Amino acid sequence: MELGGSRRITQPPDLDGPKAIAFDANGNLWMSLTRTPVQDTVLPAIFEYTVAQLDSAAPTPHMTIADTSLTLVGGLAFDSTGDLWVASVDNCAIVEYRAGQFTSPSLELTRQCQSPVIGPQTIAFDARGNLWVGDLSTGTLYEYPRAVLAATGTVTTPPAMTITLPSHVLPAGIAFDAAGDLWVTSNDSTVFDYTPAQLAAGGSPKATTILAIRGTHLVSLAFDTSGNLWLANFGTSPATSTVAELSAAQLGGSGVVTPVTVIPNGLNAVNQPTGLAFRRPR
């Protein structure tokens, strides 16, 4: 749904809720969902809604990607050329769909499926076009250089850089700010910031900034055009779920912070959000 507005997209009844959302360069909305298992078979789906559909009531998907090679779809991200990248969590894969070929997912398919990548949950591109992956199952971040991403078929090149997070940190969501810092939600109430220098060095760096919002279960994050950080709080139940905003000024601090904005659960509000994305102004 659109925060601050009245637009709401209702998913088909056989789907198990959105896992991630992303806007392409044209303002079309893409979302990943997972179908309810039928005879122990899980068939994920990725839906596209056009700009025009987002302005209409009760739209149906303009395009659907249902690729049986995917098992559990996680994060979505578009690169600078308009290619769609998808995290296949249980299949240990990062899948690429070339721009304009979304209806033929078996063509021009790039997959990352080798040790140590197991269970990629969230993905994001840095300003240089390198792809970063957050592995929820192992508490690590991986970088794949832009040059490696130009390949097709099955890519066996190992990650160029690995960041090992603290033992209690599981990267549920990652996002870059305008300065190139990588921010990580830890699947609990904390948010971590890693600078470009730390990302370039690899290893097990201590986060430059550690912020905490009491009573939250943070699963996704996104920056607005003013540099404010928005966080999806899945909560312990629908009643406790929210979307919270931290101002750009707050991001320079540390410790427990109080969001400047909290959008609560309720009518025309949030209900255990799992993904956040900002649509470019038109």
N, C-alpha and C positions, 0 to 999 in steps of 0.2 A: 504494500500500500504506500501511498505518498504521504509523508509527514508534512503537516502544515497545509494539507489540501484534502480533497474529498475523493480522490481517485483510488480505487481498490480493485485488484485483480484477484478473482477467485479461481483457485486451481481446480483441475478435473478431479472427480471424486475418488479415483483409484490411485492418487498420488500421496506420498508421505511427507508433504510439506517442502517448501523451498529450502535448499541448502546454501545457495549463493546467488547473487545477482550482479550484473555488470551492464553498463551502457557501452555501445559501440560508438564510433566517431560520428555517426549520423543521428545519434540520440535514440536508437532502438534499444529496447530493454531485453536482456537475455537472462534466463533463470534456470538453475539446475534443480531438478527434483528427482526423487527416487520412487518408483512404482511400488505399491504394496506387493509383497511376495505372493506369488501364485504357484503352488506346488514347489515350494522351496526355490523358486526362480525370481531373482530381482532384476527388473529391467528399468534402468534409469532413463531419464529423458531430459532434454534441454529444449526450452521453448524460447521463441523470439516473438516480441510484440513490437510492432512498428510505432513510430512517433504518432501517426494518426490514430492508431488503436488506443494508445495511452490516453488520448483525449476523449475517448468514447466510453460508453457504459458497457460493462460486462463483455470485454473483448475475448475472442477466441484466438489461440496462437496463430500467428502468421506462418510460422515454420516450426517444425519439430525435428529434433535429432534424437533418434533412438538407436544407439549403437550397442549391439550385444557384446562387443569386446570390453565395454565398460561394466563395472560391477556396482560400485557405489560412487556417485559423482560428488565431488567436493567443490573447491573453488573454481572460479572462472576469471579469465583476464584476456584482454585484447592487446596485441602488440601494435607497434606504430604503423604496420602495413595493413592492419585490419584482420589479421589472422586470430582465430579464437583458440585459446589454450584452456584445457580442462584437466583438473586433478581427479584421477581415478583412484580413490582412496584404497580400496581393498585389492585392486589389481596392480598396485605398485607401479603406476603409470602416469605420465603426463602426455596428454594427447593434443595434437594440433590439427585444427581444421582450417584449411586455406580460405582466405576471403573469396566469397563468391562460389564456393564449393561446399557449402554447408549441407546441401541436400544429398551429397555423395560422400559421406564420412569415410568410406573405405578407400577413397582416393587421397593422395597427398597426406597420408597419415604419419605423424612423427610420434614415437612413443619413447618414454623413459621408463625402463623397467629392469633395473639391475641393482644389485647390492651396492651401497647401503640404503637405497631409497625404498622404504617400506611404509606405506600408509601416508602419502602426501595429502595434506588436508587443505592447504591454503597456498595461493601463488600470487606473485606481484612482479611487475617489471620495474627496474630502476631506470634512471634517466638515460643510460647508455644502451638500453635494450637488453640487458642481461636479465634472465629469469631467476627469481628466488622462490624457493619452495620451503614451506613450513611443514615438518613431519610431526604430526600429532602423536604418533605412537612411540617415537624415540626421543622427542624433545630436542630436535636439531633443525638448523636451517642450512639449505644448500644453494649454491649459485651455479647456474649453467650459462656460460658466455654466449653472447649473441652469435658468434661464429658457429658454435656447435648447433644452435637452434636452426641454422640454415639447411641442415641435412634433412634427408627424407628416409623413410623406412624406419627400422629399429636402430636407435642410437645407443651405442654401448660406451661412449666416452664418459668417464666418471665425472662427478661434480668438480668444478675448478676450485671451489672454496666451501669449507664446512665450518659452521658455527655451532658449538655445543652449548646449549643453554643450561642454566642451573637445574639441578636434579628435579625440582618441583615444577618447572616451567614446561608446559605443553602448548606449542604454538597453534592456537585455534584460529587466529587471524593475523595477517601481516599487512602493512601499508607503508609506503614511503611518503615523507613530507617533502616540501619544496626544496629543502636544503640537502636532501639525499639521505637523511636519517631513516633507518628502518624501525618501525614501531611494531611491537608484538603484544597481542593479548594472550594471556597465559591460561585460559580456560578456567580461571577463577576470578578474583577481584583485582588483579594487578595488570599493569601495562609497563612494558620495558622499551627503552630507546637505545639503539645502537648507531653510532656515528659512521660515516663513510670510511674513516680511518680504521675503525674496529672491524668493519666488514671486510676490508681489504687485507687485514692481518690474519683473520680466521682464528681458530683455536677456541678458547673458552673465555672471552672477554667479560668483564663486569659491566653491566648495563650503565650507560651514562646517567640515565634517569629511570627511576622506579616510582611509579605512581600507583595508588590504591584507592578504590572506591568501595567503601564498606557495603556489605550485603549484596554484592553483585556476582554474577556468573557471566563474564565477558567472553563473547564468542566471535565478534566481528568488529571491524573499525574502518573508518573512512575520514579523510580530511576534506573540509569544504574549501572554497576559494579564498577564504580569509585566514586559512591556516589553523582553524579550530578543529579539534578532534572529536568525532562522534563515535559512540560505542554502543553496540547492541548487547544489552543485558538479558540473556535468556531467562534468568531467574531460576528459582527452585520450583516454580509453578507459574501458570499463566498470570495469576494475580500479582506476582512479584516482578514480572518482566517489565523492562523499561528501555528507552533509548536516552542516553545521557550525552551531554556536550561538555567538553573541557575547552576553555578558551586558550588561545595561543600563548597568552601570558602564563597560564597555569602550567603549561608544558615545560617551562623552565625551572619548575620547582621539584619537590620530592616529597615522599611520604603520602599520608592520607589527604585526599582532596575532595572538595564538595563540588559537584558539577554545577555549572552556571545555568544549565537547562536540563530538566528531566521531563520526558514525555512518558506518562504512566500507561499502564494497561487500562483498557476501557473501551467504550463505544467509539468507533472511528479512530482508535489509537492502536497501540501495539499489542501483539499477543505472541509472546516468546519469539522475538525476532532472531533470525540466524544470519541475515545478510544486510549490508548497507552499501549504497552507492549513490553518488550525486550525479544528477543529470545536468549537462552543460546548459547554461541559459540560452534561450533562443531569441 
